[in-house]
């Protein structure tokens, strides 16, 4: 028996919230088993995608309080997944970079992410998953203020 009131099943914002919460919980369970949290995965992925970043830039990109980012980065330094160095041109700046171990860990985490996705998206076939992913990316781009697509009839 569902605990969800039928009237909210017509609210896309509610459905996205509920599905996001369920997906996050499944992914967090997998990350916790490895001693990590979602923010750790996010920082590792960002460094993999964009290369070394100053801590201040990382915090801004992630819309995160700088002191919270410091804790996440310190955790990742302890695991050997990232390293921090002073910028030789400006010793006040700290640059964070992914280590080879961090790259390997991120690759392994990819299987955990895929497993969590498979669990959440089990009712959808491959074509439906691609469509959902495309639609979610389009909405995400819109909300981030990126390129807007033309209205569809």
Rosetta blueprint (number, residue, H / E / L):
1 X L
2 X L
3 X L
4 X L
5 X L
6 X H
7 X H
8 X H
9 X H
10 X H
11 X L
12 X H
13 X H
14 X H
15 X H
16 X H
17 X H
18 X H
19 X H
20 X H
21 X H
22 X H
23 X H
24 X H
25 X H
26 X H
27 X H
28 X H
29 X H
30 X H
31 X H
32 X H
33 X H
34 X L
35 X L
36 X L
37 X L
38 X H
39 X H
40 X H
41 X H
42 X H
43 X H
44 X H
45 X H
46 X H
47 X H
48 X H
49 X H
50 X H
51 X L
52 X L
53 X E
54 X E
55 X H
56 X H
57 X H
58 X H
59 X H
60 X H
61 X H
62 X L
63 X L
64 X L
65 X L
66 X H
67 X H
68 X H
69 X H
70 X H
71 X H
72 X H
73 X H
74 X H
75 X H
76 X H
77 X H
78 X H
79 X H
80 X L
81 X L
82 X E
83 X E
84 X E
85 X E
86 X E
87 X E
88 X L
89 X L
90 X E
91 X E
92 X E
93 X E
94 X E
95 X E
96 X E
97 X E
98 X E
99 X L
100 X H
101 X H
102 X H
103 X H
104 X H
105 X H
106 X H
107 X H
108 X H
109 X H
110 X H
111 X H
112 X H
113 X H
114 X H
115 X H
116 X H
117 X H
118 X H
119 X H
120 X H
121 X L
122 X L
123 X L
124 X L
125 X L
126 X H
127 X H
128 X H
129 X H
130 X H
131 X H
132 X H
133 X H
134 X H
135 X H
136 X H
137 X H
138 X H
139 X H
140 X H
141 X H
142 X H
143 X H
144 X L
145 X L
146 X L
147 X L
148 X L
149 X L
150 X L
151 X L
152 X L
153 X L
